[in-house]
Amino acid sequence: MSIGNTRRATALLTFIANDVTTATKTGSAVDLEDYEGDIALSLDAEAGGGSVTYAVKLTESDATDGTYTDVSGAAFTTTDADTALVEQLVVNSDETKRFIKCVVTVAGGTGAGAVSVLGLASPKYG
Protein backbone atom coordinates (compact mmCIF):
# COMPACT_ATOMS: atom_id res chain seq x y z
CA MET A 1 0.00 0.00 0.00
CA SER A 2 1.37 3.44 -0.87
CA ILE A 3 1.49 6.28 1.63
CA GLY A 4 -1.26 7.99 -0.39
CA ASN A 5 -3.60 5.03 0.13
CA THR A 6 -2.78 4.97 3.84
CA ARG A 7 -3.63 8.67 4.14
CA ARG A 8 -7.03 8.16 2.52
CA ALA A 9 -7.77 5.07 4.61
CA THR A 10 -7.09 6.71 7.99
CA ALA A 11 -8.35 9.66 9.98
CA LEU A 12 -6.26 11.85 12.27
CA LEU A 13 -7.75 12.22 15.77
CA THR A 14 -6.58 14.80 18.31
CA PHE A 15 -6.66 13.51 21.89
CA ILE A 16 -4.45 16.28 23.38
CA ALA A 17 -3.60 19.24 21.16
CA ASN A 18 0.04 20.36 21.21
CA ASP A 19 0.34 22.81 24.09
CA VAL A 20 2.68 23.75 26.92
CA THR A 21 1.46 21.75 29.91
CA THR A 22 2.04 23.01 33.44
CA ALA A 23 -0.91 21.35 35.20
CA THR A 24 -2.94 18.17 34.89
CA LYS A 25 -5.32 18.32 31.91
CA THR A 26 -8.01 16.19 30.31
CA GLY A 27 -8.60 16.29 26.56
CA SER A 28 -12.01 16.54 24.95
CA ALA A 29 -14.01 13.36 24.36
CA VAL A 30 -13.26 11.61 21.05
CA ASP A 31 -16.25 9.73 19.61
CA LEU A 32 -15.15 6.37 18.17
CA GLU A 33 -18.54 5.42 16.70
CA ASP A 34 -17.35 5.89 13.09
CA TYR A 35 -14.05 3.98 13.52
CA GLU A 36 -13.08 0.34 13.75
CA GLY A 37 -10.08 -1.74 14.68
CA ASP A 38 -6.76 -0.46 15.97
CA ILE A 39 -6.05 3.18 16.70
CA ALA A 40 -2.36 4.05 16.77
CA LEU A 41 -1.76 6.83 19.27
CA SER A 42 1.41 8.88 19.43
CA LEU A 43 2.61 10.80 22.48
CA ASP A 44 5.11 13.59 21.87
CA ALA A 45 6.31 15.13 25.15
CA GLU A 46 9.00 17.75 25.58
CA ALA A 47 11.28 17.49 28.64
CA GLY A 48 9.42 19.26 31.43
CA GLY A 49 12.53 20.17 33.42
CA GLY A 50 12.50 21.04 37.10
CA SER A 51 11.61 17.44 38.11
CA VAL A 52 8.30 17.59 36.21
CA THR A 53 6.94 14.30 34.86
CA TYR A 54 3.93 13.52 32.68
CA ALA A 55 1.79 10.42 33.18
CA VAL A 56 -0.49 10.02 30.15
CA LYS A 57 -3.40 7.56 29.96
CA LEU A 58 -6.69 6.95 28.16
CA THR A 59 -10.08 6.82 29.82
CA GLU A 60 -13.41 5.61 28.38
CA SER A 61 -17.16 6.10 28.80
CA ASP A 62 -20.41 5.08 27.13
CA ALA A 63 -21.56 8.74 27.05
CA THR A 64 -19.67 11.91 26.22
CA ASP A 65 -20.54 13.46 29.60
CA GLY A 66 -20.54 10.12 31.46
CA THR A 67 -18.22 8.70 34.07
CA TYR A 68 -14.80 7.89 32.61
CA THR A 69 -12.70 4.95 33.74
CA ASP A 70 -9.18 3.90 32.74
CA VAL A 71 -8.78 1.88 29.55
CA SER A 72 -6.94 -1.30 30.54
CA GLY A 73 -3.34 -1.29 29.33
CA ALA A 74 -3.67 2.14 27.70
CA ALA A 75 -1.06 4.24 29.47
CA PHE A 76 2.15 5.63 28.05
CA THR A 77 5.47 5.40 29.88
CA THR A 78 5.71 8.20 32.45
CA THR A 79 8.18 10.75 31.18
CA ASP A 80 11.49 11.44 32.88
CA ALA A 81 11.80 15.06 34.05
CA ASP A 82 14.78 15.92 31.87
CA THR A 83 14.12 13.75 28.81
CA ALA A 84 11.78 14.26 25.88
CA LEU A 85 9.66 11.23 24.92
CA VAL A 86 8.00 10.05 21.74
CA GLU A 87 6.03 6.83 22.18
CA GLN A 88 3.33 4.88 20.39
CA LEU A 89 0.40 3.00 21.91
CA VAL A 90 -2.20 0.91 20.08
CA VAL A 91 -5.79 0.55 21.30
CA ASN A 92 -8.52 -1.47 19.59
CA SER A 93 -11.62 0.70 19.18
CA ASP A 94 -13.80 -2.42 18.98
CA GLU A 95 -12.79 -3.27 22.56
CA THR A 96 -13.36 0.13 24.16
CA LYS A 97 -16.41 2.15 25.02
CA ARG A 98 -17.65 4.73 22.52
CA PHE A 99 -15.96 7.83 23.99
CA ILE A 100 -12.27 8.18 24.84
CA LYS A 101 -10.46 10.98 26.66
CA CYS A 102 -6.74 11.41 27.22
CA VAL A 103 -5.56 12.52 30.68
CA VAL A 104 -2.14 14.08 31.30
CA THR A 105 -1.14 14.11 34.97
CA VAL A 106 1.68 16.51 35.80
CA ALA A 107 3.75 15.78 38.90
CA GLY A 108 7.09 16.42 40.54
CA GLY A 109 7.76 20.14 40.69
CA THR A 110 7.71 23.27 38.61
CA GLY A 111 8.50 23.53 34.95
CA ALA A 112 6.69 23.10 31.68
CA GLY A 113 6.92 21.27 28.39
CA ALA A 114 4.78 20.82 25.31
CA VAL A 115 2.70 17.63 25.16
CA SER A 116 0.49 16.24 22.39
CA VAL A 117 -1.35 12.97 21.75
CA LEU A 118 -2.61 12.22 18.24
CA GLY A 119 -4.19 9.07 16.84
CA LEU A 120 -4.62 7.42 13.45
CA ALA A 121 -7.88 5.47 13.06
CA SER A 122 -9.63 3.54 10.30
CA PRO A 123 -13.12 4.78 9.41
CA LYS A 124 -15.82 2.08 9.29
CA TYR A 125 -17.30 3.28 6.05
CA GLY A 126 -14.35 4.87 4.30
NORGI-V406148 format. One record per pair of residues at least 12 apart in sequence whose ideal C-beta (glycine too) atoms are under 6 Angstrom apart, sorted by the first residue. I is the first residue (numbers start at 1). GAP is how many residues later the second one is. D is the distance in Angstrom with one decimal. If there is no record, write none. Layout:
<<I/GAP/D> <I/GAP/D>>
This chain:
<<10/110/4.7> <10/112/5.9> <11/110/5.2> <11/112/5.6> <13/17/5.4> <13/106/4.1> <13/108/5.6> <14/104/5.9> <15/12/5.0> <15/87/3.8> <15/102/4.1> <15/104/5.9> <16/86/4.9> <16/100/5.6> <16/101/4.2> <18/96/5.8> <18/98/3.8> <20/92/5.0> <20/94/5.3> <21/83/5.8> <21/94/4.5> <22/90/4.5> <23/83/5.7> <24/81/4.9> <24/82/5.2> <25/79/5.2> <26/75/5.6> <26/77/5.0> <27/74/5.5> <27/75/4.3> <29/35/4.6> <29/70/4.5> <29/72/5.4> <30/70/5.0> <31/68/6.0> <32/61/4.6> <32/66/5.8> <33/65/5.7> <34/89/5.8> <34/90/5.7> <35/58/5.0> <35/86/4.2> <36/86/5.9> <36/88/4.8> <37/85/5.2> <38/52/5.2> <38/54/5.5> <39/52/5.2> <39/54/5.4> <39/80/4.8> <39/82/4.5> <40/50/5.4> <40/80/4.8> <41/48/4.7> <41/76/5.9> <41/78/4.4> <42/46/5.4> <42/76/5.3> <43/13/5.5> <43/33/4.7> <43/44/4.9> <43/74/5.3> <44/42/5.3> <44/72/5.0> <45/34/5.0> <45/40/4.7> <45/70/4.8> <46/38/5.4> <46/67/3.5> <46/68/4.5> <47/35/5.3> <47/36/5.5> <47/37/4.8> <47/66/5.7> <48/33/5.8> <48/63/4.7> <48/65/4.1> <49/62/4.0> <50/59/4.7> <50/60/4.9> <50/61/3.1> <51/30/4.7> <51/57/4.3> <51/58/3.5> <52/29/5.5> <52/56/5.2> <52/57/5.4> <52/59/4.0> <53/25/5.4> <53/26/5.3> <53/28/5.6> <53/54/5.3> <53/55/4.8> <54/25/4.5> <54/50/5.6> <54/61/5.8> <55/23/4.6> <55/50/4.4> <56/20/4.4> <56/48/5.1> <57/18/4.0> <57/46/5.5> <58/13/4.3> <58/16/4.0> <58/42/5.6> <58/44/5.8> <59/42/5.0> <59/44/5.9> <60/36/5.0> <60/37/4.0> <60/40/5.5> <61/36/5.6> <61/38/4.9> <62/35/5.1> <62/36/5.9> <64/35/5.2> <68/33/5.7> <71/25/5.8> <74/17/5.2> <76/13/5.8> <102/15/4.8>>
